[in-house]
């Protein structure tokens, strides 16, 4: 019986990492992996629900709609922040690849506090007081 032979193309496919779909908009690759976005979105939902990162102001319909819009914005911003910053965080701290989704979840949960801290650090007194001229 002859030995089984693997073609070179099959060997390349077997050795390559699994392909993850990348997000595109209008035919342009955004460099965002969908699995990282979903993990960041889940972290954002945890931050909204458990940590109360978007408090509501009242119980009227207007306040409910405003808080819902703010929650949607927080979830989108947190998932995009996690999508772009997670690969950078893995490189900066030399974390292994299996921690990618856990890091995305953590960044998604803490994205609003991280972004607020960065904005406060880099903002000048003029921009905080609103007296800056465009």
Residue, then its C-alpha position, 0 to 999 in steps of 0.5 A: x500500500x503506498x504512503x499517503x501524500x499531502x499536496x503542498x497547497x493542502x499543507x499550507x492550508x493545514x498550517x495556516x491559522x484559521x481565517x477570521x473575517x475582517x470588517x469592511x465598509x464601502x469596500x475598504x478593510x477597516x482592520x477590525x476583527x469581528x470576534x474582537x468587536x463582539x467581545x468588546x461589545x459584551x464588555x461594554x454591555x457588562x459595564x453598562x448593566x453592572x457598573x452603571x457607566x451610563x446612569x439614567x436621570x429620571x423616569x420620563x420618556x424623554x430621559x429614557x430615550x436620551x439614556x438609551x441613545x447614550x447607552x447605544x453610543x457607549x456600546x458602539x464606542x467601547x466595542x470600536x475602542x476594544x477592536x482597535x486597541x486590543x491588538x496594540x495591548x497584546x503587542x505592548x504587554x507581550x500577551x499570548x494570542x489566546x488572551x485576545x478575546x479576554x483582553x477585548x472584553x476587558x477593554x470594552x468594559x473599561x473603555x469609557x473610563x480609559x477614554x475619559x482619563x485620556x481626554x482629561x489628561x490631554x485636554x488643556x484648561x482652555x478646552x475644559x472651560x469652553x473658552x478655546x477659540x476654533 
